[in-house]
Amino acid sequence: MVFRKLFGGGKQQDAEPAIPVVRNVTIGRTVRLDPLAWRRLGSDALFKMDTDTLEIVAQGSIDLGVDGWVHRFYTEDDVMLQMVSPDPQGLEAEDFTVFRPWSSAYPPDGHARRDWADRLRAPAFTQPGLDVYRRFWFGDTDARQEPVSFWENVYDDRSGRNARRIYQTCMLFSRDLPGEGSELLLAIEMEPQGGDLTHEIMIGIPLDVGEFEA
C-alpha cells in the first residue's frame, strides 16, 4: 500500500497543537477498539483485525464545505479511523468508521484510469476476490453517479505546520452481511501533490461511539 508513504513516518514534535483533538483522538494517542465490532459480523466479513489498538501516527482533515468536515486518523499499517463532523474542530463528530487497506495499484495507462472512473460511477463495485458491493452514497439505484472529489491535508505532527495535500476521487459502497451488520468498501483514486496517482481499495465497518475510546 502507498498510504504508508503518504501518511506515516513523520517525527512528532514538541509544539503547541494546531490540529483538532476529536473524541480525544489525535497524533500520538492510542485508540482502543471493541473487537466485538467486527467479530459479531461472522466469518463472511472480510474486515478483520489482529489487534484492538490503533497507534495514531498521522491525521487528515477534509473540508467538504456545506457538508461538513472529515477527520481521519492513521496508523503505521495504514488503518484509518474516520469521523464526520459539521465543524472543523470535530466537536460534534458523528458517523464513525474504521477502514483497513485491501489493495493498491498504479494504473499503467489512460485506459486503466478510465476503467476505474467508470467503476466508481457504477451502482455496484466488483473486484476479483470480493463480493459485490452496492453504492452507499447517493443510493443504489441503477443510475450512474459521479464520485466525490476533495483535497485532504495530512499532518505527521500536532503542530500543523506542514501538511501534505492529496487529491482524491472516491465512492463508498457497502454490502449486507448474513445475520447482523454491513461492510463498507471505499474505492479511491488518489494523487498526492508531486507524487504518483494510485487506485486504492479499503474495507471497513461502521462504529458506534461506544466501540472506541482514546
N, C-alpha and C positions, 0 to 999 in steps of 0.2 A: 504493500500500500504506500502511496505517496503522502498520506496525511501526516506521517511522522516528520517528513522533511519540511512540510509546510507549517505544522502547528507545534512541534515539540522542540526540545533541546535548548531552549533559551535559559540563560543563567538568571536565577531570581536575584533581585537587588533590594537593598535596604532603602526604600524610598517611600514617600507619602503615597498611599494607594490612590490611584486615579481611575481605576476601573471598578464597576459596581460589585458589591457582595450581594448575591442573590440567593435567598433562602439559606444564608450562611455559607454559600459555596463560592470559592474563588481560587485563584492560583495559590498553590502551596498547602491547600487543605485536603483532607481525606473525606470522601463521601462513602457512607455505608448504605448498601442496598439491601432490601429484604429479598433473599433468594427465592422466596415463595412467589415473587412477581413473575418469574419465568418457570419455576418448577411446576407450578399449578397448571401450566399450559400443556403439559404432557409431552410425549415422545414425538408428536407430529410437528412441534415447533422447531424451527431452525435456530432461533435465538437461544443461545446457551452461553453461560459464563462459568469459568472455573474459579472465580473469586467473587466475593460480595463487597469488595472495597475498590474505590477509584481514587488514585492519587492524581490530583489535578495539576497539570504542568503548563497548560495554556488555556486561554479564554478568548472566545469570539463574541462579537457584537454585530447585529444586523439591524439596520433601520428600515422598516417596512412602511414608513410613512403613516398614513391613517390606520393601517392595520397593526401598528404597534412595533414591538421590538422582539428580536430573538436573541437569547443569551445561550452561548454554547461553552461547554467545559470539556477539555480533552485530557486524556491520559497518554502516557508514553506509548501504549499499544493502540492508540487511535480510537479507543472507546469514547463516545460522545454523549454527554448528558445535556439535554436541551430543555430550555424553559421559554415560554412565550409570555410577554407582559405588555400591557398598554403603555408603560412608561419606561424611559431609558435606564432607570436605576433598578428596575425589577422589583419594585416594592409591592406590586400587585401581581406577581408572577403566577401563572397557571399553565395548564396544558404541558405536562411534564412527560418526556420520553427519553429513552436511552437507546443508543444505536451502537452496533459494532461493525467494523469493516467486513465486507463479504468478498468483493473483488475490485480490482483496479486495472485499467488498461490505457495505453497510449494509442489513440486512433491512428492507423497508418496513413490514412488519406482522407480526402474530402468526402468520398463515398461513405466511409465509416462514420464520419460526423453527421452526414445527412440521415443515415440509417438510425443513428442514436436519437437524433432530434425527432424523427418520426415515431420512434418508440415512446418517447416522453409525451407525445401528444395523444397517443392511443388510449382507449378506455381501459385497457388491460396491459400489464407488463409481463412478458415471458422471457425466460433465460434458461439455457441448459442447466439442469441440476436443481431448478427451482420450480415450485408450484406456480400457478397463475395468480397474480396479484391484481385486484381491481383498483381503478383510480379512486383515491380517497379525497383529494382536493377536488372541489367543483362537482362532486358526484360522479357516479359510474355509468352515466348514460353512454349511448353508442357514439355520440358526437365527439369529434376530436376537440382537444382543448390545448391552448397554448400553455407551456410551462411557466414557472415563476423564475424571474431573474433578479439578482441583487448582488451587492458587494458586501463581503464580510471583512471586518477588521479583526485581526488576530494578534493577541499580545502574549508575550512569553514572561513578562513580569508585571507586577501590580502597579508600577509607576505609570504605565500607559504612555510612555514617551515614544515608543517605537511600535508601529503597527505594520503588519504585512497585510496587503489587500488582495483578496481573492475574489474574482468574479465567478458567480455560479448561476447555472440554469438548471432547475430541478423540478421533479414532480414526485409527489408522495402517493404510494399505492398501499393497499392492505389486503389481507385475506383472513377470513374467519377460520378459526381452528375448531376441530371436533370438541364438543363439550363447551368449555368456558374460554373466552378471551379471543384476541385477534393479534395478528403480527403485521408489522409495517415494513415496507421496502422504500427506501429513499434512493432514487436514481438521479445522479448529478453529472453534469458537465462542468468542470471547474478549471479555471486558468488563473494562477497567481500572476501578479504583475512581474514581468521579467522571467516568467517560468513557462513550463510546458503544459499544454492542455491535456487533461485526462478525463476518462469516464469512470465514475465510481458507483458502486452499489453498496448500500449499508442496510443491514437488517436490524429492526428494533421492535420495541414494545412500549405501550403506554405505561406510565407510572402514576399511581395515586400519590398524593402529597405525603401520606404516611409510610410510603415504601422506600423512602430515602431520607438520610439525615447527614449533616456535616458538623 
